[in-house]
Amino acid sequence: MKTKSLGRYIVIDPKICHGKPTFRGTRIMVWQVLEMIAEGMSWKTIIEQCHGSITKEAISEAVSLAQEAFVKQAREYAGEQANS
């Protein structure tokens, strides 16, 4: 598997973090940042905790991709419920 770009800031590289989505040029996994957001941490604090390795734009992309995945999953679930 080759490196796959999920956006401008997020990549999947089988050689980094076992192929989990990370922020480009880092070993910071996207799920970790999404978890920080879910816990109510401010984006500024997240950036500081990541030593400035990610930007507000990178976090925004992660949130946007998570939202798209949620909507897709919800539609698939609703479709399964409608067909049951």
C-alpha positions in Angstrom: 0.0 0.0 0.0 1.2 3.4 -0.9 0.8 6.7 1.0 -2.7 7.9 0.5 -3.7 11.5 0.9 -7.1 12.1 2.6 -6.8 15.8 2.2 -4.3 18.6 2.3 -3.2 17.8 5.9 -4.1 14.2 6.6 -2.4 11.1 5.2 -2.4 7.3 5.6 1.1 5.9 5.3 1.6 2.2 6.0 5.1 3.0 7.4 3.8 5.5 10.0 1.6 4.6 13.0 0.6 1.3 11.4 -1.2 3.0 8.6 -3.6 5.0 10.9 -4.5 8.5 9.5 -2.0 11.0 10.7 -1.3 14.7 10.1 1.1 15.1 7.3 4.7 15.2 8.5 3.9 14.0 12.0 3.1 10.9 14.0 0.1 12.6 15.5 -2.9 10.4 14.8 -6.2 12.1 13.7 -8.2 10.1 16.2 -6.2 11.5 19.1 -7.0 15.1 18.1 -10.6 14.3 17.5 -10.7 12.8 21.0 -9.2 16.0 22.5 -11.9 18.0 20.7 -14.6 15.6 22.1 -13.2 16.2 25.6 -13.7 19.9 25.1 -10.1 21.0 24.6 -9.7 24.2 22.7 -8.0 24.1 19.3 -5.3 26.5 20.6 -4.5 24.1 23.5 -4.4 21.1 21.1 -2.0 23.0 18.9 0.2 23.8 21.9 0.1 20.2 23.1 1.2 19.1 19.7 4.1 21.6 19.9 2.8 23.5 16.9 3.2 20.5 14.6 -0.4 20.9 13.4 -2.4 24.0 12.5 -6.0 25.2 12.9 -6.6 24.4 9.3 -5.4 20.8 9.8 -7.7 20.3 12.8 -10.5 21.8 10.7 -9.9 19.3 8.0 -10.0 16.4 10.5 -13.3 17.6 11.9 -14.7 18.0 8.4 -13.6 14.5 7.4 -15.1 13.1 10.6 -18.3 14.9 9.9 -18.5 13.5 6.4 -17.8 10.0 7.7 -20.6 10.4 10.3 -23.1 11.6 7.8 -22.2 8.7 5.5 -22.5 6.2 8.3 -25.8 7.6 9.5 -27.2 7.4 5.9 -26.2 3.8 5.6 -27.6 3.0 9.0 -30.9 4.8 8.2 -31.0 2.9 4.9 -30.6 -0.4 6.7 -33.3 0.5 9.2 -35.7 1.5 6.3 -35.1 -1.9 4.6 -35.6 -4.0 7.8 
